[in-house]
């Protein structure tokens, strides 16, 4: 539309156009950020910026360092992503201008982070040195350093400017309250079980769960309790008797909570476990095509999607939750590393690393909606995560 | 920052700035839409555009007609709002440019609408004439007309380009599938109870519930069933024995579902009812300060906030869900009409119509974070609704 036409239309509508529309910027209309996201290009240290309405890549941002096990969180405006690199780099990316806003090397070896519920604090969990560092989300200035004398894993946000995380080398779970960032209050629960290796929080932000590498079972903390304590659940969870070789420890972060049940990857077995979230006891098992890695619920909980470790990592299966049946087996590409649902679940984006492709699939009819060329894609992260706890 | 400085900074960062940053538009940097929202100015036919990070009004858009009982939904980009006026007007508003993009008078008398999960279809429910009209979300072109020979109430989106709604004059609930918008498939469930007057869908998009004006109880439909049917629940729900005068029928849309329980406004009684969402039976009652209107859960489900009908409409109460106790009573202003939580619940925005004010309150400490002057504010709607079912 020519500018003159645009002005005419605006006048007819009786609208109050903002400066952007009337100024010299007719070529750059305002865009929304609610349907944006990014895909990690794990080999190139870059991220592709994607649009989930148009189902295409808008461009990329490079220079993010080692992204071989990278994760991202989003500011509450949906404009800024915070990408945690394997090398300790923390990079703030402007998704619309597609540029790096700020970047700090905050540790020597790191594996993810979280953003506070109010969007003001970004926290990174570190292996070398251990501990958690907390940054101002606007500037990436360090605002709190939480040393731990341990590698830190399973860092998640809790409601109210709090974070929970696990100490692999100290068999502990910590809850850090940064209501006053200058005076962080850290509560440490000791003896929660040997070598917690990952953690997650339930979608309501209430229950924190750590997986244990050194023994069977999991550690559960009810963060709503006056004095939170860790208790053991699912004693049989782990490698158990007559174990199979474990090709890849499943991501706890991928646990699906749908309705009253959690669906979780069995370790070393070709099964998805069904757990009642009131009793935290196992109530069923579903046979699947391989060792599950991510077990993720469609946002409405009607379906749970599963990908697998080597050698079954070219497949994805779909479980119908009411019947607990596998209703679909897909082959979306080679080396499926991650899946991300659109906010309301009508589509899922699947990264196929060795096909250099992200496939978008209709979750109702399982038709392919789009294939996007992306170099060695791994994690996929949409801005709607900004509005959810534990993402 | 001067343009020269900005360019220097970009070069240092080695970033790839988009056209917006390098062109003549340095004065209009990209903004995110994840923290935007709008507040209905019910008397002036205008909406205030608000920013929930800065906690202030950015400006307003006028010319929206009769907004005396208005509601809004958002496109999945978070850039566009669709405002349903009482007079049948449907207006598409660009939140960043703060202008009307399109506007149609689609009925003579209307009371709200919904947007499909994929963001492509906007549906309006009408009183005069009855029925539902469905529009292309980009253009507001009519794509489907669903006549009903009845006033339509309780319209909600369901997963998969479907909508559910109730027919007040025909004692029916309809499920419309617009997978092919040119050939809508409408399933009508008859005899669901007398005069359904409002409806809601649970946050997972599974259960549709209609309130009944003509008799006690509610009608429940499990939309996951192969052949959905309506069944009656909560036979005692309604005016019941020895009724109090009802000053305002509560909004069903305000039902809170937190964990395994739904919290709902008793009709005509100073109580909030607690219902088990598995059995759909009442399991408790909580005494409150007046006849509840909106009963809304904080996103984490730890708190439920309640406002009241005349004469108690200057108060707001907060229920702690684990203990089912009222833990706080606030007086945020005169004639509290609506409340909206920020996406992750750290704050709540409360409209006080007769004080011409929106108050922002910290949900943890109950401190006032901001007061915004807004003319006769009623409904408050944040863009994060775009990513949720039933909003």
Boltz contact constraints between the chains, C-beta under 6 A:
constraints:
  - contact:
      token1: [A, 13]
      token2: [B, 100]
      max_distance: 6.0
  - contact:
      token1: [A, 14]
      token2: [B, 63]
      max_distance: 6.0
  - contact:
      token1: [A, 15]
      token2: [B, 99]
      max_distance: 6.0
  - contact:
      token1: [A, 15]
      token2: [B, 100]
      max_distance: 6.0
  - contact:
      token1: [A, 16]
      token2: [B, 99]
      max_distance: 6.0
  - contact:
      token1: [A, 17]
      token2: [B, 97]
      max_distance: 6.0
  - contact:
      token1: [A, 17]
      token2: [B, 99]
      max_distance: 6.0
  - contact:
      token1: [A, 18]
      token2: [B, 97]
      max_distance: 6.0
  - contact:
      token1: [A, 18]
      token2: [B, 98]
      max_distance: 6.0
  - contact:
      token1: [A, 20]
      token2: [B, 28]
      max_distance: 6.0
  - contact:
      token1: [A, 20]
      token2: [B, 97]
      max_distance: 6.0
  - contact:
      token1: [A, 21]
      token2: [B, 97]
      max_distance: 6.0
  - contact:
      token1: [A, 24]
      token2: [B, 24]
      max_distance: 6.0
  - contact:
      token1: [A, 25]
      token2: [B, 25]
      max_distance: 6.0
  - contact:
      token1: [A, 25]
      token2: [B, 28]
      max_distance: 6.0
  - contact:
      token1: [A, 28]
      token2: [B, 19]
      max_distance: 6.0
  - contact:
      token1: [A, 28]
      token2: [B, 20]
      max_distance: 6.0
  - contact:
      token1: [A, 28]
      token2: [B, 25]
      max_distance: 6.0
  - contact:
      token1: [A, 30]
      token2: [B, 96]
      max_distance: 6.0
  - contact:
      token1: [A, 30]
      token2: [B, 97]
      max_distance: 6.0
  - contact:
      token1: [A, 32]
      token2: [B, 33]
      max_distance: 6.0
  - contact:
      token1: [A, 32]
      token2: [B, 77]
      max_distance: 6.0
  - contact:
      token1: [A, 32]
      token2: [B, 78]
      max_distance: 6.0
  - contact:
      token1: [A, 32]
      token2: [B, 79]
      max_distance: 6.0
  - contact:
      token1: [A, 33]
      token2: [B, 32]
      max_distance: 6.0
  - contact:
      token1: [A, 33]
      token2: [B, 33]
      max_distance: 6.0
  - contact:
      token1: [A, 33]
      token2: [B, 34]
      max_distance: 6.0
  - contact:
      token1: [A, 34]
      token2: [B, 33]
      max_distance: 6.0
  - contact:
      token1: [A, 34]
      token2: [B, 76]
      max_distance: 6.0
  - contact:
      token1: [A, 34]
      token2: [B, 77]
      max_distance: 6.0
  - contact:
      token1: [A, 34]
      token2: [B, 78]
      max_distance: 6.0
  - contact:
      token1: [A, 34]
      token2: [B, 386]
      max_distance: 6.0
  - contact:
      token1: [A, 35]
      token2: [B, 76]
      max_distance: 6.0
  - contact:
      token1: [A, 35]
      token2: [B, 77]
      max_distance: 6.0
  - contact:
      token1: [A, 53]
      token2: [B, 76]
      max_distance: 6.0
  - contact:
      token1: [A, 63]
      token2: [B, 14]
      max_distance: 6.0
  - contact:
      token1: [A, 76]
      token2: [B, 34]
      max_distance: 6.0
  - contact:
      token1: [A, 76]
      token2: [B, 35]
      max_distance: 6.0
  - contact:
      token1: [A, 77]
      token2: [B, 32]
      max_distance: 6.0
  - contact:
      token1: [A, 77]
      token2: [B, 34]
      max_distance: 6.0
  - contact:
      token1: [A, 77]
      token2: [B, 35]
      max_distance: 6.0
  - contact:
      token1: [A, 78]
      token2: [B, 32]
      max_distance: 6.0
  - contact:
      token1: [A, 78]
      token2: [B, 34]
      max_distance: 6.0
  - contact:
      token1: [A, 79]
      token2: [B, 32]
      max_distance: 6.0
  - contact:
      token1: [A, 96]
      token2: [B, 30]
      max_distance: 6.0
  - contact:
      token1: [A, 97]
      token2: [B, 17]
      max_distance: 6.0
  - contact:
      token1: [A, 97]
      token2: [B, 18]
      max_distance: 6.0
  - contact:
      token1: [A, 97]
      token2: [B, 21]
      max_distance: 6.0
  - contact:
      token1: [A, 97]
      token2: [B, 30]
      max_distance: 6.0
  - contact:
      token1: [A, 98]
      token2: [B, 16]
      max_distance: 6.0
  - contact:
      token1: [A, 98]
      token2: [B, 18]
      max_distance: 6.0
  - contact:
      token1: [A, 99]
      token2: [B, 15]
      max_distance: 6.0
  - contact:
      token1: [A, 99]
      token2: [B, 16]
      max_distance: 6.0
  - contact:
      token1: [A, 99]
      token2: [B, 17]
      max_distance: 6.0
  - contact:
      token1: [A, 100]
      token2: [B, 13]
      max_distance: 6.0
  - contact:
      token1: [A, 100]
      token2: [B, 15]
      max_distance: 6.0
  - contact:
      token1: [A, 117]
      token2: [B, 344]
      max_distance: 6.0
  - contact:
      token1: [A, 117]
      token2: [B, 346]
      max_distance: 6.0
  - contact:
      token1: [A, 118]
      token2: [B, 346]
      max_distance: 6.0
  - contact:
      token1: [A, 159]
      token2: [B, 300]
      max_distance: 6.0
  - contact:
      token1: [A, 160]
      token2: [B, 364]
      max_distance: 6.0
  - contact:
      token1: [A, 204]
      token2: [B, 300]
      max_distance: 6.0
  - contact:
      token1: [A, 204]
      token2: [B, 301]
      max_distance: 6.0
  - contact:
      token1: [A, 205]
      token2: [B, 300]
      max_distance: 6.0
  - contact:
      token1: [A, 300]
      token2: [B, 159]
      max_distance: 6.0
  - contact:
      token1: [A, 300]
      token2: [B, 204]
      max_distance: 6.0
  - contact:
      token1: [A, 300]
      token2: [B, 205]
      max_distance: 6.0
  - contact:
      token1: [A, 301]
      token2: [B, 204]
      max_distance: 6.0
  - contact:
      token1: [A, 343]
      token2: [B, 387]
      max_distance: 6.0
  - contact:
      token1: [A, 344]
      token2: [B, 117]
      max_distance: 6.0
  - contact:
      token1: [A, 346]
      token2: [B, 117]
      max_distance: 6.0
  - contact:
      token1: [A, 346]
      token2: [B, 118]
      max_distance: 6.0
  - contact:
      token1: [A, 364]
      token2: [B, 160]
      max_distance: 6.0
  - contact:
      token1: [A, 384]
      token2: [B, 387]
      max_distance: 6.0
  - contact:
      token1: [A, 386]
      token2: [B, 34]
      max_distance: 6.0
  - contact:
      token1: [A, 387]
      token2: [B, 343]
      max_distance: 6.0
  - contact:
      token1: [A, 387]
      token2: [B, 384]
      max_distance: 6.0
